[in-house]
Amino acid sequence: MSTAAFHISSLLEKMTSSDKDFRFMATSDLMSELQKDSIQLDEDSERKVVKMLLRLLEDKNGEVQNLAVKWLGAPLGAFHASLLHCLLPQLSSPRLAVRKRAVGALGHLAAACSTDLFVELADHLLDRLPGPRAPASPAAIRTLIQCLGSIGRQAGHRLGAHLDRLVPLVEEFCNLDDDELRESCLQAFEAFLRKCPKEMAPHVPNVTSLCLQYIKHDPNYNYDSDEDEEQMETEDSEFSEQESEEEYSDDDDVSWKVRRAAAKCLAALIDSRPDLLPDFHCALAPALIHRFKEREENVKADVFGAYIVLLRQTRPPKGWMEVMEEPTQTGSNLQMLRGQVPLVMKALQRQLKDRSVRARQGCFSLLTELAGVLPGSLAEHMPVLVAGIVFSLADRSSSSTIRMDALAFLQGLLGTEPAEAFQPHLPTLLPPVLACVADPFYKIAAEALLVLQELVRALWPLDGPRKLDPEPYVGEMSAATLARLRATDLDQEVKERAISCMGHLVGHLGDRLGDDLEPSLLLLLDRLRNEITRLSAVKALTLVAVSPLKISLQPILAEALPILASFLRKNQRALRLATLAALAALAQSQGPGLPPPAVRAVLAELPALVSESDMHVAQLAVDFLATVTRAQPASMAEVSGPVLAELLRLLRSPLLPAGVLMATEGFLQALVGTRPPCVDYAKLIGLLTAPVYEQAADGGPGLHKQVFHSLARCVAALAAACPQEAAGTANRLVGEARSPSSSPGVKVLAFLSLAEVGQVAGPGPQRELKAVLLEALGSPSEDVRAAASYALGRVGAGNLPDFLPFLLGQMEAEPRRQYLLLHSLREALGAAQPDSLKPYAEDIWALLFQRCEGAEEGTRGVVAECIGKLVLVNPPFLLPRFRKQLAAGRPHTRCTAITAAKYLISDQPHPIDPLLKTFSAVHNKPSLVRDLLDDILPFLYQETKIRRDLIREVEMGPFKHTVDDGLDVRKAAFECMYSLLESCLGQLDVCEFLNHVEDGLKDHYDIRMLTFIMLARLATLCPVPVLQRVDRLIEPLRATCTAKVKAGSVKQEFEKQDELKRSAMRAVAALLTIPEVGKSPIMADFSSQIRSNPELAALFESIQKDSVSAPSTDSMELS
């Protein structure tokens, strides 16, 4: 053995050492040795080295792993050219197996090789493809097309530039009489459509035509004879069908592969081009429906799959934005789909009773999707559907899967179709469903119980009259469910479903259960005691309690309430939430019938739940307290002290949600609303206001601003519950606001309380209140001024004839208080009824537009908001005038009017919406701008460009500072692009969109932060176009992640750079979720760089942890 070979052998031995440092150093030394030209390894040594490196890829130590990746990747990269030149000749091998392996290897190599090698490979294959009429071996052509298809599947995003040469050739080869070649051509088209949808756009008509031609390519079978014989079929035709199949089954017939490839290609076409949906509905849908009769099972499954893709693309986007105003295009697609339903049902009628389980499963999948896209469209075809469902439920010869699929389909159908459609078929449907409830296989039983529950809920709804008499059915439904409920040796899922089903039965049909009612309730009580089933039992009890049938629960209440009380101490949050909902429902329905000792046991657990640690639990607890207070005030009086102490502590939280505050208001009103009151009105007011009075005169540590608003709302709620006390409370508040000795906190609370209490009775107090409010507008305390301004607007909204002229007069008389008075006007416009404001609209309009040219930007912002709210008062009259102001010559007026347009667009439906088609509303109501995007987008994209004429240099002593005056406009343009991405993706050319995102990745800090977020979102929403240009996107991300801050920079610069790196790394993490991105050499290199750099590796790991703990991190606040 030579010295070099011996040295390498000893290094290989050290690489197996238990010491990680030995392994690392041995690997490093080995790679250094192998780089020497003098080293030549024999075949056995090469095998040992590669095996050892592969073993080190799974090393426990990360540094050793990284080193193995680095050294294993480097030699392979260097060999790519050699591999390519070795593999290309193998495409001409006489052995089919060799050609197949060469095709697969070239596909993988195409994904990882450099751009120059890829171009060489593509040119070689295209040059070798002969013209369709040139003499060539069919096997050679097939191999070349298969190779192109393999490259398309593995690295299709790199093939886009060559498609204009390639696609016409492949189209021509499709017309040759060779089914295997046709299959390869169609598979190649499928890959091209999925990976390069934009580049394939010019070729879509031809590819569509070829797919439609070959999806029905079945030269050995006459489908017309099937249709002629359809009328003559009888039950004993099994032998003739078998004979027919044998006659046409031919091992040499591969035409089914062509049809399958055509179906898959159509699915890829529909999936990649949602913009062509109307054309697909006209041209493709009828052809696919016609092919539902396909004789080959595999092909039929792909035909169903293609139609399901069409249905999914037609489904309207979810969300209130689309519900409010359905886009015209989506509406027309749904209308066309509605016309196809009868054809689909006719085509599937025989398939639903096919002997093939797979065919029936395909039918159920397709019909489930159809029912989801067009709810209610299958109602008139219910006889056919019921017959198919019953056929599959009764099929015990096959596996249990088909019965589970039939039950799942029936459950979905009950949720989308009207109950009236099922009523005539219940005698047919119910027996097989009940038989499945008793099935020994737990999955079928669980699914059947869910169907039974849905049947009960749909056919005998609680919110409408009973159109179907339950008497013939309730006995057997109850018996089947009780049998499952009594059994103890059941699967957990079946137990839970049986409890839920019984809850629905009692809740919906409890008045018809007769002797079964009490045993059912006792069983629920028994399940309540069981730790495994208690959560399901609590939910079932809630269903029974909220039922309008007013089912008497007296047999179980005395025992159930202490059990429920004990659940409130459990750590399981879901159980506590469900228990509070059940208790609230019981207090609402059973009320005075609840046993007082049991109620007191429950109330004793409540104070601990009224806590800031879990606001949702606190809200439910306070809601329950309010209900109990109204039902049993005597029980509540005993625990009101501890509960109020916790509640007042909760009110001091600055993070108090609106739901908890509303629940608190309801509870406080209940406390003073009972006769006699549980707690005296004056005492409650004193307890509420005590925190403010206890503050030191100078404010001390102070309460959060939000706390004052919460306390004011509670004071107003108490005043509303005790009208006889309201006037006295208002006068006392006015007195406190006027008193010079009152601290700023007391005055703030007084004004906010007056704002919530609203109109003050009597002309005397009103005059006094005006004077107090005007005086407070000049207070040295900013908080007092803001509270007085808010109060003036809110009180004015309750008494417009008196206060609004006064407010407008003050705005004319007191120019120095414009800003505060405009805030008051804004509150008045927002709180008053639109009709009551119409008489004053003209005066307010004139006053506001006089102030559009003010010098203060903050004042103009409030004016804009007031204008927006005013236009909403009378849109048909004021909107045309508003539009004229947008074209006015004065720049500040136009700017204010444009800002005001933002306030015309509310979150909820509004009568002004149809009049707003010319205003941009992409964030809140994209349906308003969708049709205008073709005109808007060029202007928007233009604003994302850096304008050199807006960049200037400012001299600051010896330094020069660059100022970009166009930055804010660019930032707004990118924010608008992000909103378009969220709401109008279907109308965007994603490739054009990505061009501007790519430019933004190299822009200013603020722009880069936005584009990193957009890139992460794009990677999720449309990965194919992102994958096509991933090599260009990586470089700016790499530059950001590896950038260093200059030494001596201020702390803010370091923080800024860290945040930028973090945002860039989030984009990298999102890109890495694209399945094939790892095949990009540049991405693989950057990933390796991240792993080998401890700082970047730690950052990437923390990003991944964040994404796991909070999955929805893609949203961006644009306010």
Disulfide bonds with the S-S distance in Angstrom:
none
